[in-house]
Structure formats: C-alpha cells, structure tokens
Amino acid sequence: MIRHSYDSDDTELATAVAASAHAIHSLVEAISQAQITKSNKEPPKGGPIRNTSTTKATARSLSFLRPPVSLAEYQRQNRGLRSSDAKTDAWENAQIAKIRRRYEKMHLEILAWENGKKAREKRKMEMKKSELEQRRSRNLKHYYSKIGRIDHIAAGARTQLEEKRKHEEYIVKEKTRKMRSTGKTPVNCFCF
C-alpha cells in the first residue's frame, strides 16, 4: 500500500488552480459569446459596416500565443472603426493583458511549488540513499570481521591438526626405532 502525504497547502493550491482554470474558461466563453453577439448586430446608420476581418483581428488578440497588441498598433490596423469601438477594443486588450499577467503569475507560483516539492523529495531520497550507504558500510564491516574471525579459527584448527599429525608421526617413528633396536616386530592380532 502506497501512502501519500499531502500538505494542507497542496489541496488549497489545487483548489485555487482549478478555480482559476474555471474562471479563465468562463471569461473566454463570455468574450467569445460577446464577439458573436456583437458581430450579429446590425451597424448603426451612417457607421462603417463590420466585416469578418475585424472579428478575426479581435480573435487574434485573444490568442495566447501572441502578446497583446498595443492601442496604437490596433488603431493603425483598424482605421475604419469608430472611436468607441477602438476604445472597446483597447479595453478588451488591456483586460486580456491583465488576465495573462495574473495567470502567468499563478503559473510561476505553480512552478515554484512543483520545484519545491521535487527538491524536498530529492533531499529525502538522498538522505535515504545515504542511510542505505551507511547500512551497507556497517554490514560490510560486520561481514569482513566475521570472515576474519572464521579465517582465524580455521587457521588455528589447521595448525592444531598439523601439530597432532606431526605428534602421531613422531610416536610411530619412535616405536619403529625401538622395534629396530630390540628386534621385535609388531604383532597384528586377528582375533574374533
């Protein structure tokens, strides 16, 4: 079973991110709905007729891939529009720029949170790795001391065995020397 530990800040941040995403979605929906409604209205008498290129220019200003267009740039592109439309479009661009700045800030906060969590987990992993290395080192020392003790005991046993063999050979040689000096040979008894 895997246990996750979440800070209370994690759930609050996740809730804030979800609410922000919902707010952005709602705002984009409202803006696009307003654009559709605006393009379906008939222009007032004497005013210029709005064409699809104006709607496309407004849609381009909503794109998150491009920076917002400045007021002067926008007016230069759309010289035929009324001044109230230019002001409306400038307001729209300013609001979109404000939204982008706010969400860029939130994006940076999320990135900072993510990096902080990753760094904390990396520190934990390094600490566990260090603990494992220390355990491994202790286990190796213990192993080598056991091996050394076994080698020492085995060397002592070999030495004792060699001494016992030499002693028994010495006894046999002494008996052989005595037999040669006395002339008696050993008698093997095959008694049942």
Sequence and secondary structure as in RCSB ss.txt:
>XXXX:A:sequence
MIRHSYDSDDTELATAVAASAHAIHSLVEAISQAQITKSNKEPPKGGPIRNTSTTKATARSLSFLRPPVSLAEYQ
RQNRGLRSSDAKTDAWENAQIAKIRRRYEKMHLEILAWENGKKAREKRKMEMKKSELEQRRSRNLKHYYSKIGRI
DHIAAGARTQLEEKRKHEEYIVKEKTRKMRSTGKTPVNCFCF
>XXXX:A:secstr
       HHHHHHHHHHHHHHHHHHHHHHHHHHHHHHHHHS   TTS    HHHHHHHHHHH TTS    HHHHH
HHTTTS HHHHHHHHHHHHHHHHHHHHHHHHHHHHHHHHHHHHHHHHHHHHHHHHHHHHHHHHHHHHHHHHHHHH
HHHHHHHHHHHHHHHHHHHHHHHHHHHHHHHH          
